[in-house]
Amino acid sequence: MNESLTPGDPGLLGATVQADGINFAVYSRDAEQIDLCLFNEEGTQQTARLPLPARDGHVWHGFLPNAKDGLVYGLRAHGPYTPDQGLRFNAQKLLLDPYARELTGTFQWHDAHYGYDTTSPDKDLSFSTLDNAPYMYKAVARDLAAFDTNALRTPSGWAGTAIYE
């Protein structure tokens, strides 16, 4: 696989598997850069970190030639860290694609998930340099045409329901 991104299509958000590669598009009004992080199949080792090369409006996008269904990835957002203005960008934090069709790995609670240094006297106004990727789920790119919507099931009650916004 060629690990370099070209401008993609900003029209469909998320990872869109195509015959010749995968298009990635993510919305962020205030980001100054979005990185696509590629991982091995198990999601345990980051293999590449590629800035999305294009932005149309508030949508960052890129196309990864020769990438295939099953690619494991995450996102990192660069931008201002000004908590007093409500902006807390921290590229040390791996983010899930909100349009991901599948997740892999396990989530382990760890201080690395906080955007701030939990040991700092400045509390949530400080900045964390810990990478949370080892403790975070990863997204898996799936071909929408092959995506089995029959395998989806309705939650059987609120106890087993998670709402991700």
mmCIF file of the C-alpha atoms, coordinates in Angstrom:
data_MODEL
# 
_entry.id   MODEL 
# 
loop_
_atom_site.group_PDB 
_atom_site.id 
_atom_site.type_symbol 
_atom_site.label_atom_id 
_atom_site.label_alt_id 
_atom_site.label_comp_id 
_atom_site.label_asym_id 
_atom_site.label_entity_id 
_atom_site.label_seq_id 
_atom_site.pdbx_PDB_ins_code 
_atom_site.Cartn_x 
_atom_site.Cartn_y 
_atom_site.Cartn_z 
_atom_site.occupancy 
_atom_site.B_iso_or_equiv 
_atom_site.pdbx_formal_charge 
_atom_site.auth_seq_id 
_atom_site.auth_comp_id 
_atom_site.auth_asym_id 
_atom_site.auth_atom_id 
_atom_site.pdbx_PDB_model_num 
ATOM 1   C CA . MET A 1 1   ? 0.000   0.000  0.000  1.00 0.00 ? 1   MET A CA 1 
ATOM 2   C CA . ASN A 1 2   ? 1.224   3.474  -0.867 1.00 0.00 ? 2   ASN A CA 1 
ATOM 3   C CA . GLU A 1 3   ? 1.216   5.388  2.422  1.00 0.00 ? 3   GLU A CA 1 
ATOM 4   C CA . SER A 1 4   ? 0.662   8.868  1.081  1.00 0.00 ? 4   SER A CA 1 
ATOM 5   C CA . LEU A 1 5   ? -2.633  10.690 0.921  1.00 0.00 ? 5   LEU A CA 1 
ATOM 6   C CA . THR A 1 6   ? -3.984  12.662 -1.991 1.00 0.00 ? 6   THR A CA 1 
ATOM 7   C CA . PRO A 1 7   ? -6.940  15.058 -1.785 1.00 0.00 ? 7   PRO A CA 1 
ATOM 8   C CA . GLY A 1 8   ? -10.126 13.069 -1.547 1.00 0.00 ? 8   GLY A CA 1 
ATOM 9   C CA . ASP A 1 9   ? -13.860 13.652 -1.688 1.00 0.00 ? 9   ASP A CA 1 
ATOM 10  C CA . PRO A 1 10  ? -15.287 15.765 1.151  1.00 0.00 ? 10  PRO A CA 1 
ATOM 11  C CA . GLY A 1 11  ? -18.847 14.653 0.369  1.00 0.00 ? 11  GLY A CA 1 
ATOM 12  C CA . LEU A 1 12  ? -19.234 11.495 2.449  1.00 0.00 ? 12  LEU A CA 1 
ATOM 13  C CA . LEU A 1 13  ? -17.929 11.659 6.025  1.00 0.00 ? 13  LEU A CA 1 
ATOM 14  C CA . GLY A 1 14  ? -16.021 8.752  7.523  1.00 0.00 ? 14  GLY A CA 1 
ATOM 15  C CA . ALA A 1 15  ? -13.978 6.093  5.736  1.00 0.00 ? 15  ALA A CA 1 
ATOM 16  C CA . THR A 1 16  ? -15.390 5.123  2.349  1.00 0.00 ? 16  THR A CA 1 
ATOM 17  C CA . VAL A 1 17  ? -13.874 1.964  0.887  1.00 0.00 ? 17  VAL A CA 1 
ATOM 18  C CA . GLN A 1 18  ? -13.568 2.100  -2.902 1.00 0.00 ? 18  GLN A CA 1 
ATOM 19  C CA . ALA A 1 19  ? -12.108 -0.309 -5.439 1.00 0.00 ? 19  ALA A CA 1 
ATOM 20  C CA . ASP A 1 20  ? -8.811  1.621  -5.631 1.00 0.00 ? 20  ASP A CA 1 
ATOM 21  C CA . GLY A 1 21  ? -8.420  2.768  -2.016 1.00 0.00 ? 21  GLY A CA 1 
ATOM 22  C CA . ILE A 1 22  ? -10.173 4.460  0.893  1.00 0.00 ? 22  ILE A CA 1 
ATOM 23  C CA . ASN A 1 23  ? -11.453 8.026  1.104  1.00 0.00 ? 23  ASN A CA 1 
ATOM 24  C CA . PHE A 1 24  ? -11.400 9.669  4.552  1.00 0.00 ? 24  PHE A CA 1 
ATOM 25  C CA . ALA A 1 25  ? -13.388 12.779 5.459  1.00 0.00 ? 25  ALA A CA 1 
ATOM 26  C CA . VAL A 1 26  ? -13.920 14.333 8.891  1.00 0.00 ? 26  VAL A CA 1 
ATOM 27  C CA . TYR A 1 27  ? -15.668 17.499 10.024 1.00 0.00 ? 27  TYR A CA 1 
ATOM 28  C CA . SER A 1 28  ? -13.934 19.947 12.341 1.00 0.00 ? 28  SER A CA 1 
ATOM 29  C CA . ARG A 1 29  ? -14.660 23.656 12.400 1.00 0.00 ? 29  ARG A CA 1 
ATOM 30  C CA . ASP A 1 30  ? -11.628 24.685 14.469 1.00 0.00 ? 30  ASP A CA 1 
ATOM 31  C CA . ALA A 1 31  ? -8.938  22.078 13.701 1.00 0.00 ? 31  ALA A CA 1 
ATOM 32  C CA . GLU A 1 32  ? -5.732  23.321 12.128 1.00 0.00 ? 32  GLU A CA 1 
ATOM 33  C CA . GLN A 1 33  ? -4.791  19.822 10.934 1.00 0.00 ? 33  GLN A CA 1 
ATOM 34  C CA . ILE A 1 34  ? -6.240  16.305 11.143 1.00 0.00 ? 34  ILE A CA 1 
ATOM 35  C CA . ASP A 1 35  ? -3.943  13.277 11.062 1.00 0.00 ? 35  ASP A CA 1 
ATOM 36  C CA . LEU A 1 36  ? -4.975  9.834  9.880  1.00 0.00 ? 36  LEU A CA 1 
ATOM 37  C CA . CYS A 1 37  ? -3.212  7.213  12.026 1.00 0.00 ? 37  CYS A CA 1 
ATOM 38  C CA . LEU A 1 38  ? -2.871  3.714  10.571 1.00 0.00 ? 38  LEU A CA 1 
ATOM 39  C CA . PHE A 1 39  ? -2.461  0.656  12.784 1.00 0.00 ? 39  PHE A CA 1 
ATOM 40  C CA . ASN A 1 40  ? -1.596  -2.996 12.361 1.00 0.00 ? 40  ASN A CA 1 
ATOM 41  C CA . GLU A 1 41  ? -4.508  -5.432 12.044 1.00 0.00 ? 41  GLU A CA 1 
ATOM 42  C CA . GLU A 1 42  ? -4.729  -5.942 15.814 1.00 0.00 ? 42  GLU A CA 1 
ATOM 43  C CA . GLY A 1 43  ? -4.712  -2.184 16.481 1.00 0.00 ? 43  GLY A CA 1 
ATOM 44  C CA . THR A 1 44  ? -1.731  -2.510 18.815 1.00 0.00 ? 44  THR A CA 1 
ATOM 45  C CA . GLN A 1 45  ? 0.964   -0.742 16.761 1.00 0.00 ? 45  GLN A CA 1 
ATOM 46  C CA . GLN A 1 46  ? 0.736   2.537  14.888 1.00 0.00 ? 46  GLN A CA 1 
ATOM 47  C CA . THR A 1 47  ? 2.335   2.070  11.472 1.00 0.00 ? 47  THR A CA 1 
ATOM 48  C CA . ALA A 1 48  ? 1.845   5.521  9.902  1.00 0.00 ? 48  ALA A CA 1 
ATOM 49  C CA . ARG A 1 49  ? 0.627   9.020  10.703 1.00 0.00 ? 49  ARG A CA 1 
ATOM 50  C CA . LEU A 1 50  ? -0.523  11.003 7.670  1.00 0.00 ? 50  LEU A CA 1 
ATOM 51  C CA . PRO A 1 51  ? -1.965  14.530 7.642  1.00 0.00 ? 51  PRO A CA 1 
ATOM 52  C CA . LEU A 1 52  ? -5.221  14.797 5.694  1.00 0.00 ? 52  LEU A CA 1 
ATOM 53  C CA . PRO A 1 53  ? -4.084  16.957 2.762  1.00 0.00 ? 53  PRO A CA 1 
ATOM 54  C CA . ALA A 1 54  ? -7.213  18.908 1.865  1.00 0.00 ? 54  ALA A CA 1 
ATOM 55  C CA . ARG A 1 55  ? -9.914  20.987 3.511  1.00 0.00 ? 55  ARG A CA 1 
ATOM 56  C CA . ASP A 1 56  ? -13.196 22.158 1.991  1.00 0.00 ? 56  ASP A CA 1 
ATOM 57  C CA . GLY A 1 57  ? -15.158 24.349 4.371  1.00 0.00 ? 57  GLY A CA 1 
ATOM 58  C CA . HIS A 1 58  ? -14.920 22.533 7.684  1.00 0.00 ? 58  HIS A CA 1 
ATOM 59  C CA . VAL A 1 59  ? -14.317 19.068 6.182  1.00 0.00 ? 59  VAL A CA 1 
ATOM 60  C CA . TRP A 1 60  ? -10.781 17.655 6.115  1.00 0.00 ? 60  TRP A CA 1 
ATOM 61  C CA . HIS A 1 61  ? -10.274 14.852 3.602  1.00 0.00 ? 61  HIS A CA 1 
ATOM 62  C CA . GLY A 1 62  ? -7.797  12.582 1.883  1.00 0.00 ? 62  GLY A CA 1 
ATOM 63  C CA . PHE A 1 63  ? -7.633  9.477  -0.275 1.00 0.00 ? 63  PHE A CA 1 
ATOM 64  C CA . LEU A 1 64  ? -5.329  6.557  0.542  1.00 0.00 ? 64  LEU A CA 1 
ATOM 65  C CA . PRO A 1 65  ? -4.621  4.620  -2.681 1.00 0.00 ? 65  PRO A CA 1 
ATOM 66  C CA . ASN A 1 66  ? -4.551  0.819  -2.545 1.00 0.00 ? 66  ASN A CA 1 
ATOM 67  C CA . ALA A 1 67  ? -5.960  0.699  1.017  1.00 0.00 ? 67  ALA A CA 1 
ATOM 68  C CA . LYS A 1 68  ? -8.398  -2.162 1.560  1.00 0.00 ? 68  LYS A CA 1 
ATOM 69  C CA . ASP A 1 69  ? -11.447 -3.117 3.568  1.00 0.00 ? 69  ASP A CA 1 
ATOM 70  C CA . GLY A 1 70  ? -10.394 -3.916 7.144  1.00 0.00 ? 70  GLY A CA 1 
ATOM 71  C CA . LEU A 1 71  ? -7.841  -1.101 7.499  1.00 0.00 ? 71  LEU A CA 1 
ATOM 72  C CA . VAL A 1 72  ? -7.469  -0.141 11.184 1.00 0.00 ? 72  VAL A CA 1 
ATOM 73  C CA . TYR A 1 73  ? -7.216  3.588  11.871 1.00 0.00 ? 73  TYR A CA 1 
ATOM 74  C CA . GLY A 1 74  ? -7.792  6.504  14.216 1.00 0.00 ? 74  GLY A CA 1 
ATOM 75  C CA . LEU A 1 75  ? -7.658  10.282 14.012 1.00 0.00 ? 75  LEU A CA 1 
ATOM 76  C CA . ARG A 1 76  ? -5.698  13.018 15.776 1.00 0.00 ? 76  ARG A CA 1 
ATOM 77  C CA . ALA A 1 77  ? -6.729  16.667 15.712 1.00 0.00 ? 77  ALA A CA 1 
ATOM 78  C CA . HIS A 1 78  ? -4.335  19.605 15.955 1.00 0.00 ? 78  HIS A CA 1 
ATOM 79  C CA . GLY A 1 79  ? -5.520  23.038 16.960 1.00 0.00 ? 79  GLY A CA 1 
ATOM 80  C CA . PRO A 1 80  ? -5.604  25.601 19.733 1.00 0.00 ? 80  PRO A CA 1 
ATOM 81  C CA . TYR A 1 81  ? -5.504  24.546 23.362 1.00 0.00 ? 81  TYR A CA 1 
ATOM 82  C CA . THR A 1 82  ? -7.353  27.447 24.964 1.00 0.00 ? 82  THR A CA 1 
ATOM 83  C CA . PRO A 1 83  ? -9.633  25.942 27.626 1.00 0.00 ? 83  PRO A CA 1 
ATOM 84  C CA . ASP A 1 84  ? -10.989 29.363 28.590 1.00 0.00 ? 84  ASP A CA 1 
ATOM 85  C CA . GLN A 1 85  ? -12.387 29.604 25.034 1.00 0.00 ? 85  GLN A CA 1 
ATOM 86  C CA . GLY A 1 86  ? -13.662 26.028 24.997 1.00 0.00 ? 86  GLY A CA 1 
ATOM 87  C CA . LEU A 1 87  ? -10.944 24.722 22.657 1.00 0.00 ? 87  LEU A CA 1 
ATOM 88  C CA . ARG A 1 88  ? -8.981  21.722 23.878 1.00 0.00 ? 88  ARG A CA 1 
ATOM 89  C CA . PHE A 1 89  ? -7.229  20.239 20.867 1.00 0.00 ? 89  PHE A CA 1 
ATOM 90  C CA . ASN A 1 90  ? -4.569  17.712 21.838 1.00 0.00 ? 90  ASN A CA 1 
ATOM 91  C CA . ALA A 1 91  ? -2.947  15.642 19.077 1.00 0.00 ? 91  ALA A CA 1 
ATOM 92  C CA . GLN A 1 92  ? -1.622  13.231 21.723 1.00 0.00 ? 92  GLN A CA 1 
ATOM 93  C CA . LYS A 1 93  ? -5.156  11.861 21.943 1.00 0.00 ? 93  LYS A CA 1 
ATOM 94  C CA . LEU A 1 94  ? -6.324  9.273  19.420 1.00 0.00 ? 94  LEU A CA 1 
ATOM 95  C CA . LEU A 1 95  ? -9.915  9.957  18.433 1.00 0.00 ? 95  LEU A CA 1 
ATOM 96  C CA . LEU A 1 96  ? -12.498 7.569  17.064 1.00 0.00 ? 96  LEU A CA 1 
ATOM 97  C CA . ASP A 1 97  ? -14.097 8.337  13.740 1.00 0.00 ? 97  ASP A CA 1 
ATOM 98  C CA . PRO A 1 98  ? -17.747 9.012  14.678 1.00 0.00 ? 98  PRO A CA 1 
ATOM 99  C CA . TYR A 1 99  ? -18.752 7.393  11.363 1.00 0.00 ? 99  TYR A CA 1 
ATOM 100 C CA . ALA A 1 100 ? -16.778 4.178  11.954 1.00 0.00 ? 100 ALA A CA 1 
ATOM 101 C CA . ARG A 1 101 ? -18.689 1.034  11.065 1.00 0.00 ? 101 ARG A CA 1 
ATOM 102 C CA . GLU A 1 102 ? -16.616 -1.238 13.276 1.00 0.00 ? 102 GLU A CA 1 
ATOM 103 C CA . LEU A 1 103 ? -14.266 -0.970 16.247 1.00 0.00 ? 103 LEU A CA 1 
ATOM 104 C CA . THR A 1 104 ? -11.376 -3.183 17.224 1.00 0.00 ? 104 THR A CA 1 
ATOM 105 C CA . GLY A 1 105 ? -9.212  -3.566 20.302 1.00 0.00 ? 105 GLY A CA 1 
ATOM 106 C CA . THR A 1 106 ? -10.146 -2.896 23.875 1.00 0.00 ? 106 THR A CA 1 
ATOM 107 C CA . PHE A 1 107 ? -10.669 0.216  25.915 1.00 0.00 ? 107 PHE A CA 1 
ATOM 108 C CA . GLN A 1 108 ? -8.693  0.486  29.133 1.00 0.00 ? 108 GLN A CA 1 
ATOM 109 C CA . TRP A 1 109 ? -9.304  3.405  31.443 1.00 0.00 ? 109 TRP A CA 1 
ATOM 110 C CA . HIS A 1 110 ? -6.070  5.380  31.900 1.00 0.00 ? 110 HIS A CA 1 
ATOM 111 C CA . ASP A 1 111 ? -5.042  8.945  32.744 1.00 0.00 ? 111 ASP A CA 1 
ATOM 112 C CA . ALA A 1 112 ? -3.754  9.224  29.160 1.00 0.00 ? 112 ALA A CA 1 
ATOM 113 C CA . HIS A 1 113 ? -7.363  9.733  28.016 1.00 0.00 ? 113 HIS A CA 1 
ATOM 114 C CA . TYR A 1 114 ? -7.527  13.106 29.761 1.00 0.00 ? 114 TYR A CA 1 
ATOM 115 C CA . GLY A 1 115 ? -6.508  16.089 27.672 1.00 0.00 ? 115 GLY A CA 1 
ATOM 116 C CA . TYR A 1 116 ? -4.904  17.590 30.745 1.00 0.00 ? 116 TYR A CA 1 
ATOM 117 C CA . ASP A 1 117 ? -2.269  16.443 33.225 1.00 0.00 ? 117 ASP A CA 1 
ATOM 118 C CA . THR A 1 118 ? -4.173  14.906 36.134 1.00 0.00 ? 118 THR A CA 1 
ATOM 119 C CA . THR A 1 119 ? -1.189  15.484 38.456 1.00 0.00 ? 119 THR A CA 1 
ATOM 120 C CA . SER A 1 120 ? -0.786  19.193 37.648 1.00 0.00 ? 120 SER A CA 1 
ATOM 121 C CA . PRO A 1 121 ? -1.777  21.852 40.191 1.00 0.00 ? 121 PRO A CA 1 
ATOM 122 C CA . ASP A 1 122 ? -3.370  23.675 37.222 1.00 0.00 ? 122 ASP A CA 1 
ATOM 123 C CA . LYS A 1 123 ? -5.831  20.765 36.923 1.00 0.00 ? 123 LYS A CA 1 
ATOM 124 C CA . ASP A 1 124 ? -7.852  20.905 33.688 1.00 0.00 ? 124 ASP A CA 1 
ATOM 125 C CA . LEU A 1 125 ? -6.056  24.036 32.458 1.00 0.00 ? 125 LEU A CA 1 
ATOM 126 C CA . SER A 1 126 ? -2.828  22.042 32.062 1.00 0.00 ? 126 SER A CA 1 
ATOM 127 C CA . PHE A 1 127 ? -1.893  20.010 28.970 1.00 0.00 ? 127 PHE A CA 1 
ATOM 128 C CA . SER A 1 128 ? -1.293  16.251 28.840 1.00 0.00 ? 128 SER A CA 1 
ATOM 129 C CA . THR A 1 129 ? 1.508   14.868 26.682 1.00 0.00 ? 129 THR A CA 1 
ATOM 130 C CA . LEU A 1 130 ? 0.457   11.239 27.251 1.00 0.00 ? 130 LEU A CA 1 
ATOM 131 C CA . ASP A 1 131 ? -0.539  9.241  24.164 1.00 0.00 ? 131 ASP A CA 1 
ATOM 132 C CA . ASN A 1 132 ? -3.799  7.366  24.770 1.00 0.00 ? 132 ASN A CA 1 
ATOM 133 C CA . ALA A 1 133 ? -3.570  5.106  21.683 1.00 0.00 ? 133 ALA A CA 1 
ATOM 134 C CA . PRO A 1 134 ? -2.456  1.985  23.619 1.00 0.00 ? 134 PRO A CA 1 
ATOM 135 C CA . TYR A 1 135 ? -5.628  2.215  25.733 1.00 0.00 ? 135 TYR A CA 1 
ATOM 136 C CA . MET A 1 136 ? -8.111  3.232  23.038 1.00 0.00 ? 136 MET A CA 1 
ATOM 137 C CA . TYR A 1 137 ? -10.410 1.469  20.594 1.00 0.00 ? 137 TYR A CA 1 
ATOM 138 C CA . LYS A 1 138 ? -9.506  1.826  16.914 1.00 0.00 ? 138 LYS A CA 1 
ATOM 139 C CA . ALA A 1 139 ? -11.850 2.174  13.924 1.00 0.00 ? 139 ALA A CA 1 
ATOM 140 C CA . VAL A 1 140 ? -11.989 -0.369 11.099 1.00 0.00 ? 140 VAL A CA 1 
ATOM 141 C CA . ALA A 1 141 ? -12.771 0.758  7.546  1.00 0.00 ? 141 ALA A CA 1 
ATOM 142 C CA . ARG A 1 142 ? -15.511 -1.397 6.069  1.00 0.00 ? 142 ARG A CA 1 
ATOM 143 C CA . ASP A 1 143 ? -16.965 -1.511 2.585  1.00 0.00 ? 143 ASP A CA 1 
ATOM 144 C CA . LEU A 1 144 ? -20.501 -0.170 2.906  1.00 0.00 ? 144 LEU A CA 1 
ATOM 145 C CA . ALA A 1 145 ? -21.684 -2.479 0.108  1.00 0.00 ? 145 ALA A CA 1 
ATOM 146 C CA . ALA A 1 146 ? -20.474 -5.494 2.100  1.00 0.00 ? 146 ALA A CA 1 
ATOM 147 C CA . PHE A 1 147 ? -21.637 -4.136 5.465  1.00 0.00 ? 147 PHE A CA 1 
ATOM 148 C CA . ASP A 1 148 ? -24.160 -6.598 6.911  1.00 0.00 ? 148 ASP A CA 1 
ATOM 149 C CA . THR A 1 149 ? -26.954 -4.474 8.360  1.00 0.00 ? 149 THR A CA 1 
ATOM 150 C CA . ASN A 1 150 ? -28.859 -7.689 9.191  1.00 0.00 ? 150 ASN A CA 1 
ATOM 151 C CA . ALA A 1 151 ? -26.202 -8.442 11.809 1.00 0.00 ? 151 ALA A CA 1 
ATOM 152 C CA . LEU A 1 152 ? -27.109 -5.273 13.697 1.00 0.00 ? 152 LEU A CA 1 
ATOM 153 C CA . ARG A 1 153 ? -29.432 -5.741 16.603 1.00 0.00 ? 153 ARG A CA 1 
ATOM 154 C CA . THR A 1 154 ? -31.541 -3.354 18.577 1.00 0.00 ? 154 THR A CA 1 
ATOM 155 C CA . PRO A 1 155 ? -30.387 -2.875 22.175 1.00 0.00 ? 155 PRO A CA 1 
ATOM 156 C CA . SER A 1 156 ? -32.587 -4.788 24.596 1.00 0.00 ? 156 SER A CA 1 
ATOM 157 C CA . GLY A 1 157 ? -32.714 -1.943 27.095 1.00 0.00 ? 157 GLY A CA 1 
ATOM 158 C CA . TRP A 1 158 ? -31.010 1.197  28.281 1.00 0.00 ? 158 TRP A CA 1 
ATOM 159 C CA . ALA A 1 159 ? -28.550 -0.750 30.477 1.00 0.00 ? 159 ALA A CA 1 
ATOM 160 C CA . GLY A 1 160 ? -26.723 -2.047 27.394 1.00 0.00 ? 160 GLY A CA 1 
ATOM 161 C CA . THR A 1 161 ? -26.976 1.163  25.386 1.00 0.00 ? 161 THR A CA 1 
ATOM 162 C CA . ALA A 1 162 ? -24.160 3.619  24.671 1.00 0.00 ? 162 ALA A CA 1 
ATOM 163 C CA . ILE A 1 163 ? -24.826 6.852  22.849 1.00 0.00 ? 163 ILE A CA 1 
ATOM 164 C CA . TYR A 1 164 ? -21.790 8.360  21.138 1.00 0.00 ? 164 TYR A CA 1 
ATOM 165 C CA . GLU A 1 165 ? -22.038 11.973 20.072 1.00 0.00 ? 165 GLU A CA 1 
# 
